[in-house]
Structures are given as structure tokens and as C-alpha cells.
Amino acid sequence: MISFKQLPLEAKAALAAGVVFFSMILSRSYLAEKLDLRMRHLVLRLQMALFANALMLMGSLHVWRSTVTMFTRSSAASSFCFMLWKIAVFMFLALAHSSFFTMLFLVAEEPYFFSLAAYTCLGAYIILIFFLFTLGSVEQAYKFLAGRGTKAGTGNKNRTAMKPVLAVMLTLVLTVVGLLNASQPPTVNSVEIPVHKLPSTMNNLKVVLLSDIHLGPTVGKTKLAMIVRMVKALNPDITVIVGDLTDAEAEIIRPAVEPLGELDSPLGTYFVTGNHEYYTSDVSNWFELLKSFNIQPLHNENVKIVSPKSTDDWFCLAGVDDIEADVLRYSGHGMDLKKALRGCTNEHAIVLLAHQPIAAKWALQERPDINLILSGHTHGGQIFPLNAGAYLLNPFFVGLYKVGLNTFVYVSPGTVYFGIPMRLGSRAEITEIILHSP
């Protein structure tokens, strides 16, 4: 029987990840009643950071072997430049691993440089792992097809050495492109949507949709103030924020939230929770803070949006809690569509705010008479190569979808970004939605 010491490092990392994952399951089962809400979620977030790091360790070992160990027998291995390269690779991996812990310890009104650097390295790490894996697979396929699996000539060695060099070069280029793309103001995307049974007096009603701002270690007051200025310039009748506004507790990041107080849409500003609000374990305080800025949380509830031209004309605007509240057993929260739509009948148009596209799908299965659902969550994948995973895991990915005869779903690609200050294959967006009556 193989002892723990005899296991390869990758196997040890995988075993550590399994232990942390098992401890997360035990925590949900046995600590739920013994710890208060804040402590329980602090433990959970710490476990998630440790779990992610254990998984990343397997990739980091591969990166080190591909970019450092592979060249230790070359003539340049004893040079000063190679020593600097080893230090650079080590620092890169250390920063990538530390990114998850900045969420716990480095959140303020404006992002710390360390947090930005750590999350940038995390984004580059994901891209680098992808290219190392892809180029390695191509190399193995070439060897197999060429019938050279057992030959180790000079040509093979040169191709093997070129693999990490090419992967690093591609990663550097895409990282710079991603940083530049994410540093730009979000684009304003104007979308016209016909809403069945919308009163004619409310034709051309303008709704501005925001989602996934993620105030936290890499997003602060400056970015939020810019977004608020852009929203005000659009003069919306209604502004809605469909979750993942924050990754931190309300008291810690309160100064960064102050620009939201400048939103003054005449028919109101509304908010529903995303999964990240529940990771903060501070939803009640966030609700109170948002109310102080005249932003109304829709906590499985609805409001009548009355036409400025006629008090007899209105539609139902409803919002549901994010489905992650049920997973985390967050007391008093969880998606409750029946409660959210209480009093909303098919005699009037129904617009629903639901953070995750899967929640939108569930809502339409239960209430197909909903006319429009506004969601976020996917970020459009945010960075390559995560786009493919986000596309496959969500029933609606990004943009406008028509479901049935009279229902539409719009999924925002996000107004800023989560953690990694990069966007590749996606663009941050403020959505200007023009509602049309039939």
C-alpha cells in the first residue's frame, strides 16, 4: 500500500482539495446550528478559498514544471536571467493563489494595488493553464498521428521546449488585451422589447439594467461613480440592479456605495439579490443601506409601476431572492416565486427580476404568463476560456431571448467584472431597455 509520503505532489493536492470539500459538507450539516450566521459564512468563505487553492496547486505544479523545471538542464539554467525568471514565475503563482484571500482581508473604498495584481495574475493563470493544456494535447496528438510516440529526437525536444514559450507569449498578449478591455467604461446597449399587455400610456418606457458590479477587492467607488453618471445621462424611468452588487459586508464598503444615492429614476430604483450577496452573510444590512439611498429591495415581492399619464395603467414589477440562498440555508431567504408574484395576474404585464438565468427558466416553467425577465450572473463568461463553461451551464447566456409567444428574457453580461480585472470575449454593459406596448 502506497503511503502519503510516496504520493506525487499532484495527488497530495487533490487529496487536500477532497478533505477541504468534505469539511465544507460537514460544516453545512453540523455547524449550521452551532455558529451564528456571520461566523458560519466566514468559515465557508475560508473553506472555499482553501479548496480553490488546493485545486490550483495541481495546475501550479504543472506550470512550474513546464516553465522552469523543463529548462534546468539547459545551458542557460545557471544564468542570472534564469534565476530572475524562476523568481518571476514563483511570484506570479503566489499572487494568483493569494487572490482568493483578498476577499476576506483587503476590501476598502478603493481597490488595493495588491488585490488588483493578485486577481490579474489569477486571470493570467487561467489563460496559461488553458494554453499549456491545449498545446500539450496538440503535441501528443501530433506524436500519435506521426507514429513518433517513442522517439525522442532533437526536433521533438525543440517542439516540447517551444510549447511553454508559446503559451507564455499568448498569455501575456491576452492578459494585456483583457486588462485594456475591462478598463474601458461599459458600453451602453439599447434594446427594444415588446411587452404583451403593457398599457399604451407606458409605451417607450425606459428601464436601465445593471448587474454584477461586484464592489469588493478590485471594484471601488470610482468605478461605481462612473456607472451612476452614465445611468443618469440616460434619464431612465426605472433603474434595476439584478444582483451581485457586492462581495463585502455593508459596513466595510459603505463609502464605496455612496454614489448609488444619486440615482433618481422617477419611477424608482429596485434591487434583487445575487448569489454573492449571500456569500457576504450581510443581506439584511445591505437592504437597510440600499433603502437609505432610496433603492427598494424586492425580497420575493412586487410593486405596481403606475403610468405617469394615467393612474389606471400599471404593470407588475416583481423580484425574487437568488437561488443560492436555498443552497446556503440562509434563514428567511430563498427563491419564492408565488410570494413574489402575489397579486400579479395575467390581466397586467409582469416583469420579473431574477439574478440567475436558471431561476428565469424555473420561473417560466411555473408561471409562463410572465412577459419579461431580466437577469445577469453569467458575465458573458467574462474571460476566455471561461466563456464556453458559462454558455454550457446556463439556459440563457447573454442578450435577448424570446420564449414562447409573449415572453422575453434578457441576460446582462454584467456592468463591471468579478475579481479578475479583465474581459476577453465579453464586454461590460449598461443596458437601456425600451419597453413597447403591443
C-alpha positions in Angstrom: 0.0 0.0 0.0 1.3 3.4 -1.0 1.9 5.8 1.9 1.0 9.5 1.8 4.7 10.5 1.5 5.1 8.3 -1.6 2.2 10.0 -3.4 3.1 12.5 -6.2 2.5 16.2 -5.3 -0.5 16.4 -7.7 -2.2 13.5 -5.8 -1.5 15.2 -2.5 -3.0 18.4 -3.7 -6.1 16.5 -5.0 -6.4 14.8 -1.6 -6.2 18.1 0.2 -8.9 19.5 -2.0 -11.1 16.5 -1.2 -10.5 17.0 2.5 -11.5 20.6 2.3 -14.5 19.8 0.2 -15.6 17.2 2.7 -15.1 19.7 5.6 -17.4 22.1 3.7 -20.2 19.4 3.6 -19.7 18.7 7.3 -19.8 22.4 8.2 -23.2 22.8 6.5 -24.5 19.7 8.3 -23.1 20.0 11.8 -22.1 23.7 12.3 -25.3 25.2 10.9 -26.9 25.3 14.4 -23.8 25.9 16.4 -22.4 29.1 14.8 -24.0 32.4 14.2 -24.7 33.4 10.6 -21.7 35.7 10.1 -19.2 33.2 11.6 -20.7 30.3 9.6 -20.3 32.1 6.3 -16.8 33.3 7.2 -15.8 29.7 7.8 -17.5 28.8 4.5 -15.6 31.5 2.5 -12.3 30.5 4.1 -13.0 26.9 3.2 -13.9 27.9 -0.4 -10.6 29.8 -0.6 -8.6 26.8 0.7 -10.5 24.5 -1.7 -9.7 26.7 -4.7 -6.1 26.9 -3.7 -5.8 23.2 -3.3 -7.2 22.7 -6.8 -4.9 25.4 -8.2 -1.9 23.8 -6.7 -2.2 20.9 -9.2 -2.1 23.4 -12.0 0.7 25.4 -10.4 2.9 22.3 -10.2 2.3 21.8 -13.9 3.1 25.5 -14.7 6.3 25.3 -12.7 7.5 22.1 -14.4 6.6 23.4 -17.8 8.2 26.9 -17.4 11.0 26.2 -15.0 11.9 22.6 -14.4 12.0 21.7 -18.1 14.8 24.2 -18.6 17.0 23.4 -15.6 19.3 21.1 -17.7 19.8 23.7 -20.4 22.9 25.8 -20.8 21.1 28.9 -19.6 20.0 27.3 -16.3 22.9 28.8 -14.3 22.5 32.3 -15.7 21.3 35.3 -13.7 18.4 35.8 -16.2 17.1 32.3 -15.5 17.2 32.9 -11.7 15.1 36.1 -12.3 12.7 34.0 -14.4 12.3 31.5 -11.6 11.6 34.3 -9.1 9.1 35.8 -11.5 7.2 32.5 -12.0 7.1 31.9 -8.3 5.8 35.4 -7.5 3.2 35.0 -10.3 1.9 31.8 -8.8 2.0 33.1 -5.3 -0.1 36.2 -6.3 -2.6 34.0 -8.1 -3.1 31.8 -5.1 -3.4 34.8 -2.7 -6.2 36.4 -4.8 -9.0 34.4 -3.0 -7.9 35.7 0.4 -8.0 39.4 -0.6 -11.8 39.0 -0.5 -11.5 38.4 3.2 -8.8 40.8 4.2 -8.3 43.6 1.6 -11.6 45.3 0.9 -11.9 49.1 1.1 -13.4 52.2 -0.6 -10.9 51.8 -3.5 -9.1 48.6 -4.5 -5.6 48.0 -3.1 -2.9 47.6 -5.7 -2.1 44.2 -4.3 -5.6 42.9 -4.9 -5.6 44.2 -8.5 -2.2 42.5 -9.1 -3.3 39.2 -7.4 -6.5 38.9 -9.5 -4.7 39.9 -12.7 -2.3 37.0 -12.0 -5.3 34.7 -11.4 -6.7 35.7 -14.8 -3.4 35.1 -16.5 -3.1 31.8 -14.6 -6.4 30.6 -16.1 -5.3 31.5 -19.6 -1.9 30.0 -19.2 -3.2 26.7 -17.9 -5.6 26.5 -20.9 -2.8 27.1 -23.4 -0.4 24.7 -21.7 -3.1 22.0 -21.7 -4.2 22.7 -25.3 -0.7 22.9 -26.8 0.2 19.7 -24.8 -2.8 17.9 -26.2 -1.9 19.1 -29.8 1.7 17.8 -29.2 0.5 14.4 -28.1 -1.9 14.1 -30.9 0.8 15.0 -33.4 3.1 12.4 -31.9 0.4 9.8 -32.1 -0.6 10.5 -35.7 3.0 10.8 -36.8 3.8 7.5 -35.1 6.6 9.0 -33.1 5.4 8.3 -29.6 8.6 6.5 -28.6 11.1 8.7 -30.5 13.0 11.5 -28.7 15.0 13.3 -31.3 16.2 16.8 -31.3 13.1 18.0 -33.2 10.8 16.6 -30.5 12.8 18.3 -27.8 12.7 21.6 -29.6 8.9 21.4 -30.0 8.5 20.5 -26.4 10.5 23.5 -25.3 8.5 25.8 -27.6 5.2 24.8 -26.0 5.7 26.7 -22.7 7.3 29.7 -24.6 4.3 30.0 -26.9 1.8 29.5 -24.0 3.5 32.3 -22.0 3.6 34.7 -25.0 -0.1 34.1 -25.8 -1.0 34.6 -22.1 0.9 37.9 -21.9 -0.8 39.2 -25.0 -4.3 38.2 -24.0 -3.8 39.5 -20.4 -2.9 42.9 -21.7 -5.9 42.9 -24.1 -8.2 41.7 -21.3 -6.9 44.4 -18.9 -7.4 47.2 -21.6 -10.9 45.9 -22.4 -12.0 45.8 -18.8 -10.6 49.3 -18.1 -12.9 50.9 -20.6 -16.3 52.3 -19.5 -19.1 49.8 -20.0 -20.8 50.1 -23.4 -24.4 51.3 -23.4 -26.6 48.7 -25.3 -30.0 49.9 -26.2 -32.6 47.1 -26.6 -36.2 47.4 -27.7 -38.6 44.8 -26.2 -42.3 44.4 -26.9 -44.2 43.7 -23.7 -47.5 42.0 -24.0 -50.3 43.9 -22.2 -48.2 46.9 -21.4 -50.5 49.9 -21.4 -50.2 52.2 -24.4 -49.6 55.1 -22.0 -46.4 53.4 -20.9 -45.1 52.8 -24.5 -41.4 53.7 -24.8 -40.9 53.4 -21.0 -37.1 53.3 -20.4 -35.6 50.8 -18.0 -31.9 50.8 -17.3 -30.5 47.4 -16.2 -27.4 47.0 -14.1 -25.9 43.7 -12.8 -22.8 42.1 -11.4 -21.0 45.3 -10.3 -19.1 43.3 -7.6 -18.0 46.0 -5.2 -15.1 44.4 -3.4 -11.3 43.9 -3.7 -11.0 45.1 -7.3 -14.0 47.4 -7.8 -14.5 50.5 -5.7 -16.1 53.9 -5.5 -14.5 55.4 -8.6 -16.0 52.8 -11.0 -19.4 52.9 -9.3 -19.5 56.7 -9.6 -18.7 56.4 -13.3 -21.6 54.0 -13.8 -24.0 56.2 -11.9 -23.1 59.2 -14.1 -23.7 57.1 -17.2 -27.1 55.9 -15.9 -28.2 59.4 -15.1 -27.2 60.6 -18.6 -29.7 58.1 -20.0 -32.6 59.6 -18.0 -34.3 56.2 -17.3 -37.8 55.9 -15.9 -36.8 52.9 -13.8 -33.4 51.6 -12.8 -33.0 48.0 -11.8 -29.9 46.2 -10.2 -30.3 42.4 -10.7 -27.8 41.1 -8.1 -24.1 40.7 -7.3 -23.8 44.4 -6.4 -21.2 43.5 -3.7 -18.7 41.0 -2.4 -18.2 42.5 1.0 -20.1 43.4 4.2 -22.1 46.7 4.1 -20.2 48.4 6.9 -16.8 47.6 5.4 -17.5 49.0 2.0 -20.2 51.6 2.8 -18.2 54.6 1.5 -17.9 53.0 -1.9 -21.7 52.6 -2.2 -22.5 56.3 -1.7 -22.7 57.1 -5.5 -25.9 55.0 -5.6 -27.6 57.7 -3.7 -27.5 59.9 -6.8 -29.8 57.6 -8.8 -33.1 59.4 -9.1 -35.2 57.5 -11.6 -38.8 58.9 -11.3 -40.5 55.5 -11.1 -37.9 54.1 -8.7 -34.7 52.1 -8.4 -35.0 48.4 -7.5 -32.7 45.7 -6.4 -32.7 41.9 -6.1 -30.1 39.7 -4.5 -27.5 37.7 -6.4 -25.5 34.7 -5.1 -22.6 36.9 -4.0 -24.9 38.9 -1.6 -25.4 35.7 0.3 -21.7 35.0 0.4 -21.3 38.2 2.4 -23.7 36.9 5.1 -24.9 40.5 5.5 -28.0 40.8 3.3 -30.2 42.5 6.0 -27.6 45.3 6.5 -27.4 45.7 2.7 -31.1 46.0 2.4 -31.1 48.8 5.0 -28.2 50.5 3.4 -29.8 50.5 0.0 -33.1 51.7 1.4 -31.2 54.7 2.8 -30.3 55.5 -0.8 -34.0 55.2 -1.9 -33.3 51.9 -3.6 -36.0 49.4 -2.9 -35.0 45.7 -2.5 -37.6 43.3 -3.9 -37.3 40.5 -1.4 -39.8 38.0 -3.0 -42.2 40.8 -3.5 -43.6 43.1 -6.2 -44.6 46.7 -6.8 -47.1 48.3 -9.2 -45.3 50.6 -11.6 -48.0 53.2 -12.4 -48.1 55.2 -15.6 -47.3 58.9 -15.1 -50.0 59.6 -17.6 -52.8 57.5 -16.0 -53.2 56.0 -12.6 -55.3 53.3 -14.0 -52.5 51.9 -16.1 -49.7 49.9 -14.5 -47.6 46.8 -14.7 -46.3 44.4 -12.1 -42.5 44.6 -11.3 -41.5 41.6 -9.2 -38.2 40.3 -7.8 -37.1 37.0 -6.3 -34.2 36.1 -4.0 -31.3 34.4 -5.6 -31.4 30.6 -5.6 -28.1 30.4 -3.7 -29.9 31.4 -0.5 -31.5 28.0 -0.5 -28.2 26.2 -1.1 -26.6 28.1 1.8 -29.7 27.7 4.0 -29.8 31.5 4.5 -32.6 32.0 7.0 -35.7 33.9 5.7 -34.4 33.9 2.2 -34.7 31.8 -0.9 -36.5 32.0 -4.3 -40.3 32.1 -3.6 -42.0 32.9 -6.9 -45.5 32.5 -5.6 -44.9 35.1 -2.9 -43.1 37.4 -5.3 -46.0 37.3 -7.8 -48.8 37.5 -5.2 -51.4 39.9 -6.7 -49.8 39.8 -10.2 -52.3 38.4 -12.6 -52.2 37.9 -16.4 -54.5 40.9 -16.7 -51.5 43.1 -16.5 -48.0 42.8 -17.8 -45.5 41.1 -15.5 -41.7 42.0 -15.4 -39.6 39.8 -13.1 -36.1 40.4 -11.8 -34.1 37.2 -11.2 -30.4 37.2 -10.9 -29.6 33.8 -12.4 -30.8 32.6 -15.8 -31.6 29.2 -14.3 -34.0 31.0 -12.0 -35.6 32.6 -15.0 -36.1 29.2 -16.6 -37.7 27.8 -13.4 -39.9 30.9 -13.1 -41.3 30.4 -16.7 -42.0 26.8 -16.0 -44.1 27.8 -13.1 -45.6 31.0 -14.5 -45.5 31.1 -18.3 -47.6 34.3 -18.2 -44.5 36.3 -17.2 -43.8 38.8 -20.0 -40.2 39.8 -19.4 -37.4 38.5 -17.1 -34.2 40.5 -16.5 -31.2 38.5 -15.3 -27.4 38.7 -15.1 -24.9 36.3 -13.4 -23.1 34.9 -16.5 -20.8 37.9 -17.2 -20.9 36.6 -20.7 -18.1 34.3 -19.5 -16.0 37.4 -18.6 -12.7 35.9 -19.8 -11.6 33.3 -22.3 -11.6 30.3 -21.9 -14.4 30.5 -19.2 -16.9 31.7 -21.8 -17.6 28.2 -23.0 -18.3 26.9 -19.5 -20.7 29.8 -18.7 -22.5 29.1 -22.0 -23.0 25.4 -21.3 -24.0 25.9 -17.6 -26.8 28.5 -18.2 -30.1 28.1 -20.1 -29.8 31.7 -21.3 -26.3 33.0 -21.8 -26.3 36.7 -22.7 -28.6 39.0 -24.6 -32.2 38.8 -25.6 -34.2 35.6 -25.9 -37.8 35.0 -26.9 -39.6 32.2 -25.1 -43.0 31.2 -26.4 -45.3 33.8 -28.0 -45.2 36.7 -25.5 -42.2 36.2 -23.2 -38.7 37.6 -23.4 -35.6 37.0 -21.2 -32.7 39.5 -21.2 -29.4 38.5 -19.7 -26.9 41.2 -18.9 -23.2 40.4 -19.5 -22.5 42.4 -16.3 -21.8 46.0 -15.7 -18.2 45.6 -14.3 -16.5 42.3 -13.5 -15.9 39.8 -10.7 -12.5 39.8 -9.1 -10.3 39.5 -12.2 -10.0 43.0 -13.8 -10.1 41.5 -17.3 -12.6 40.8 -20.1 -11.9 38.6 -23.0 -14.7 37.6 -25.4 -17.1 39.7 -23.5 -17.8 43.4 -22.8 -19.2 45.2 -19.7 -22.6 46.7 -20.3 -25.2 49.1 -19.1 -28.4 48.0 -20.8 -31.0 50.6 -21.8 -34.3 48.7 -22.3 -37.1 50.4 -24.2 -40.5 48.8 -23.4 -43.0 48.8 -26.2 -46.8 48.2 -25.8 -48.3 45.9 -28.5 
